[in-house]
């Protein structure tokens, strides 16, 4: 499955009234994904991170991101390609570890 195929299929389950819904949900789901790592690391737990929970939360993040982009008329694939071009440009200029978004 390609990113675009995923986005198209995910859109069939997007049944919300307010376009803000996936934006807010993206923040919540991203925090839930991060929490799977942050809490054990902060506590110093030795137990492994639950991969099934990571996959579930990452899927929720992906769905919400796809919905936000669909509402903006953008595709996951275009965003992914653009991001790789940006990173390749930063790597070529030796600023991958720099500060700020416009480096």
N, C-alpha and C positions, 0 to 999 in steps of 0.2 A: 504494500500500500504506500502511495506517495503522500507527502504532506497535503497536497491539494485534494487528493481523494479523501483523506481523513477529514479535512475541513468541510468539504461538501456533505459528507455523511453526517458529521457532527451537527451541521446546521439543521438537519431534519429533526433534531431533538431540542432545538433552541426555541422554547415556548415561553418567552418572557415579554412583558409589555414595555418595560422601561429599558432603554439602551444602557443605562447606568448599571443594571443588574450584573452583567458579566464583568464589568470593571470592578465593582465592589467585591464580587465573588472571587475574582482573580487575586485580589489582595488577601482575602481570607484563606483561600486554598494555598497560596504561596507561603503564608505564615504557617499553615498546618504542615506543609512539606518541610519547611525549615525546622519546625519544632521537633520533628522526628530525629534530627541530628543534634540540634542545639542543647536540648535538655540532657540527653545522655552525656554529651561532651562536657557540659558545665558540671554535671554531677560526678564525672569521672567514671561512669559505668564501663565495665569491661564487656558487657553483652553486645552481641552484634546488632546492627541496625536491621530492622524487619523489612526485608526486600519487598514483601507483598504490600505492606503499608506504604512504602516509598512509591511503588508502582501505582497504587490506587490514588494517592495524593498527586503524584506527577500527572496522572491522567486527568484529574480534575483541573489542574493548572493548564494543561494543554487544551482541554475543552473550552475553558474560559478565554484563553488567549485566542483561540480560533474564532470564538464568537465576537470578541472585541475587534479583531481584524476584519471579519466579515462585515460587521456594522460600519467599518471605516472604508470598505471597498478594497481591502488589501488581502493578499493571500499569504499563508504561512510560508509557502515556497519562495515568494518574492522577498519576504522579510528575512528568511534564512540566507538566501543568496546575498542580499545587501549586507547582512551582518558579516558574512564571511569575507566579502570584499573590503569592508571597513577594517576587519582584523588583519587581513593580509597587508593592507596599506600601512597600518600601525606597525606591524612586524617589520616591514621593509624599511620604515623610518626609525625603527628601534625605540618605539614609544608604547609598547604593549603594557609596560608597567608604569606608565605616566599617570598624571592626575587629570581629572576632568574628562568630560565627554567629547570635547572638540579638540583632540590633540593630534 
